[in-house]
Amino acid sequence: MPKYLFIAKYTPVGLRGLFKDGGSKRKADLSDAVKELNGTLESIYFSFGENDVYSIASLPDNVSAATVALNINASGAAKVKTTVLLNPEEIDEATKIGMKYRPPGAE
């Protein structure tokens, strides 16, 4: 199942909710939301700095990942960015596929 990295930054509204509910409740709620889409929350970490939360989820497809991101962003509690994660075997496969590519400025 494809894996996705969700990087979130809380808004003031989301931070108030975090203070109210705590990190464990946020983990449980995100896990439940991902399960609704037939996925699994693999990890969630809170962090210092520019971003507040890093989570990795296995989801059936890009549409499911977009559903997660769209709903989180629409909530107004956080802004989330999504990255598709590829395993080493997928990169092995990609490096074996040839294609013609002309970089900018090449003759």
Beta strands, then each sheet from edge to edge (+ up, - down):
strand 1: 3-10
strand 2: 40-46
strand 3: 53-58
strand 4: 78-85
sheet 1: 2+ 3- 1+ 4-
end
